[in-house]
Amino acid sequence: MDILRRRRLALIFFIFSICFLCLAGRLWRVQVMEGEVLACLALRQDSLSVSLEDAPRGKFLDRNLVPLGTGKNENRVVVFPEMLQDKDEVVRELAQIFTVDQSAIKSHLVAGAGYLPYSPTPEQTNLIRQKNWTGIMVLPVQFRYGENNPAAQTLGHLGKVSTYAEYLELAGNSQKFYQYGDLVGKTGLEKVYEEDLKGNRPERAVRVYRDAGGKLFSGPGFELEEQVPDRDRRDVVLTMDARIQQVVENIMDRQIGRGAVVVMEAGTGDILALASRPGFNPACPGQNLDGSAVGSSYDRCTALYQPGSVFKIVVAAAALEDNPATWENLYHCRGEKEELIRCWKAEGHGPISFTKAFAQSCNPTFVRIGLDLGAPKLIKYARRLGLDNQNIIGYPTVYDGRQDLNLIGEPHNLVNCSIGQGPVLVTPLQVAAMTNTIVSGGIYREPRLVKEIRSCDGSVKEEFSVHDGCRALSPETAAAMQRLMESVVEGGTGTEAAVPVWGSAGKTGSAQVGSSGEQTNAWFTGYAPRDNPRYVVTILIEDGASGSESAAPIFREIMKNILG
């Protein structure tokens, strides 16, 4: 009998324990996992507020935790329409103050509590404050985008939740609170890290509370909330360097109308700067930086282009890996009399060494080298050097199927492909990673853009580690390629890329594009200092003169500024 009683007691204790654990688990989920969201929902129900941040979100920080883009802080007229005693009078007088049509003011008041899209002057601010209207005040609002928005194509832009399907997707895949009209990531890193960046409450807001019947309290019942902690928003820490990014942006604004610049940390593969032109204003995605229409978030840093003579890095590396004695070979260039591919030098180079052929970018010589190697070897080393790898650590991009190195092996393609024409397509970022492989002693590393995700208290929530890399070339071949790239700058086609004091090395490229080849995409990829390299820079200029004339001088200017 005692045994049965003890078993019953044990069973009852077990059942109560399970119930208690389930209750404790539910309480933990409500208090910890969903506490912030539920608290925000309760606050929204009991009050009416206007956010003094246009987009409560985490920041993009550079490798030194410096914000990329500081946004702007501007005064706005905050309005609580439910508090206004005589709306018609307020509408009429606000329209007079801002010299706009009354219908414009009315449309904003109908939308509910918020702020007017006008930045009042000090005189206008004084006029509004003298009216002493209940429910209207002038307060500073923090805007995510200001005058300076670096790496706009990479960081992306925001847009309002505009469809029910979009709302369901965001709300269903996230622990965050969403509603119509919220600004969410539409492109770039803003979209990729929407779940991390999104905040559930603004750090600054003005609020008025409701009574039990849902009516707003009358009188001066406004509460200004400042420095409100938002544990839900997180910051995205990038590998970029804000100083170097700004140097690149400034130079591109002056000298590059259409093109891309990639700066990479030599050795690691970390991306220090990405810039594409034409630029666009993320605050108004439909506009270019100059305010004209047809703005574009198209990122040329990750877009496919014919590489031109930059591809000779692959051909030369494959030849040296296949037979180190290639270094001693002697060739002959007949200029425009060549049957397969004419040389850019009409009279030809005559007898020419392997080193000089690379330095002078002699097309006929590299066609012969490519034919001797054969398509399989060129494809093999192009893959080893990452020219079919579109992955970026921390930045998932949609794979572009037009990049297919197997096309090099198709009939009649090998000649053109040996000089970077035909179906060979690469991105400026891939070219930078290839150049970094040469600098790194033959080790290829995937480019990395994102370092970590940080919570508001500074703790690291997620880290994106640098891959160990894989051997693409022997150390001997990599060292030989460095000497070849030095010869380009010392006395070849890249003399305009020579960086005083520090020294530099690289390779020019000029790709004929268009149906009749009437346009040229100018390339330069290289590194500096020449000894103990610190930076790899790749430049693409659409519709340039040539790599020597257009891209090489910009490489020199960028390197001088970032090294200085």
Secondary structure, DSSP 4 states (H G I P E B T S, - for coil): -HHHHHHHHHHHHHHHHHHHHHHHHHHHIIIIISHHHHHHHHHHHHEEEEESBSS-B--EE-TTS-BS---EEEEEEEE-GGG-S-HHHHHHHHHHHHT--HHHHHHHHHT-SEE-S----HHHHHHHHHHT-TTEEEEEEEES--S--TTHHHH--EEE--SHHHHHHHHHT-SS---TT-EEE-SHHHHHTHHHHB-SS-SSEEEEEB-TTSPBPPSS-EEEE-S---TT-EEEEES--HHHHHHHHHHHHHH-SSEEEEEEETTT-BEEEEEEES-EETTEEEEETTS-B------GGGS-B--GGGGHHHHHHHHHHH-GGGGG-EEEE-GGG-SSS--SSTT--EEEEHHHHHHTT-HHHHHHHHHHH-HHHHHHHHHHTTTT----BT------TT--GGGGGSTT-HHHHTTT-TT--B-HHHHHHHHHHHHTTTEE---B-EEEEEETTS-EEEE-PPP--EE-S-HHHHHHHHHHHHHHHHHSTTGGGPPTTT--EEEEEEEEESTTS-EEEEEEEEEESSSS--EEEEEEETT-S-IIIIIHHHHHHHHHHHH-
